[in-house]
Amino acid sequence: MEFLKGSNPNKEHLYNELVRTRKGCTDCKYLKNPPLRNPSEFEGLDGNTIGPWSLWQGDLDAQILLVGQDWGTVCHFICHHGKDPNKDPTNSNLVKLFGSIGYRIKGPEDSSYNKHGLFFTNLVLCLKEDPDMSKRLLMEPKKKCARNFLKPLIKLIKPKVVIALGKVYEPISLSFGISRQDVPKSVKEAVEKLGGFKLESDIVMFPVFHCGHNGYRNRKLDLQERDWQKIKDYLESRHLEI
């Protein structure tokens, strides 16, 4: 499946260049970049996208860009043909949360690239060898991915809002030059910051709690929906159509 094309041919060209660079990246040795390591395993699964989550929502003219930490494991990727199952808690809750602010989307298995004005991506774009590797996703590879891929992607798409799931707000903030002393230590503090974080003059990042298992154990979904309302309020205050 191809990404949802933008209205600007130059933007599509630059996006394709960024995808090609990502497919050739070897910076993080303990992670698996599908096109480079055992490519036959991934044939036909690693589409023309910056990462597998963008197969779900990949509008290059998106008003909202959503960032998660990482997509998952090699086994999960192959078993599900490069797409998350709808029933995954993160995915099903994202459908609810986006619905709560006026974006009616389907799960990743049902997505047909309707023009929703959304782009989904992960901070870490390669795959983990096993589930325990979450412990090894330390700040250094996150900083590299933020600098080399996520920041250029955000500057290319120029969304009005970046939604950061969980702690990914940290490396995103630092990559855009926000002082470390101005970056909150806890997700709760980051979520409660009034007005979000200005990445550029017309791009604001709103950190939110992760909506997967661990995230909604820390903050129930009804409270997360309340957190998300500030995103809707921000868009509406700027007369941006949802």
Number of C-alpha atoms within 10 A of each C-alpha: 13 11 19 22 16 17 11 10 10 11 16 18 11 14 22 15 13 19 19 14 13 20 20 12 18 13 11 16 9 14 22 19 24 21 18 13 11 11 13 11 13 19 13 12 19 22 17 18 22 27 24 27 23 23 28 26 28 28 25 25 22 21 21 24 26 23 23 21 20 21 22 21 20 21 15 19 21 15 11 12 16 21 21 22 17 17 12 14 14 19 19 17 21 18 18 17 22 17 14 15 18 12 16 13 21 20 20 22 14 11 13 15 20 13 16 18 18 24 26 22 25 25 28 26 28 26 22 24 16 13 12 10 15 14 7 11 17 10 12 11 18 22 20 17 24 26 18 16 20 25 17 15 21 18 12 17 20 19 23 20 25 27 21 24 23 22 19 25 27 23 24 24 21 17 19 14 11 16 10 12 7 10 16 17 12 11 18 15 12 21 24 14 12 10 13 20 21 16 21 13 7 10 18 20 24 24 28 23 24 25 23 18 11 11 17 18 11 12 14 12 19 11 11 19 18 13 18 21 15 17 21 17 12 16 18 12 9 9 9 11 9 13
